Amino acid sequence: MKPFDLEAAKRGEPIVTREGTPAKFVAHVPEASKPHRVVMLVGDEVLHFYESGAMLTYEQHEDDLFMAPKKKIVWI
C-alpha cells in the first residue's frame, strides 16, 4: 500500500487502514500534541493519529493509515 499523505488526505483522496477499512479525513490540528494532530473517522469511530498516519510510534497498529489503492481499467 502507498504511505499516508496528509496533503492528499486533505484534498479528499481515499484512505484506508492497514486492515483495509475505509477512513475519512476530518481535521488536521497542528497545534495539538503530536499523537492527536490528525483526526479521522474510521468506521463509526473518531480516532486520532500522528501526521505520518501512524496510530502508535512504537509498533504497527491495525488502524495505521495508508492511501487507498487506485483502480485502473486496462483494455486487452
HUVENNOR-V972806 format. One record per pair of residues at least 24 apart in sequence whose ideal C-beta (glycine too) atoms are under 6 Angstrom apart, sorted by sequence separation. I is the first residue (numbers start at 0). GAP is how many residues later the second one is. If there is no record, write none. Layout:
BEGIN
i->[I	I]
gap->[GAP	GAP]
END
This chain:
BEGIN
i->[18	17	5	16	17	3	14	15	15	13	3	3	4	0	1]
gap->[43	44	45	46	46	49	50	50	52	54	61	62	62	65	65]
END
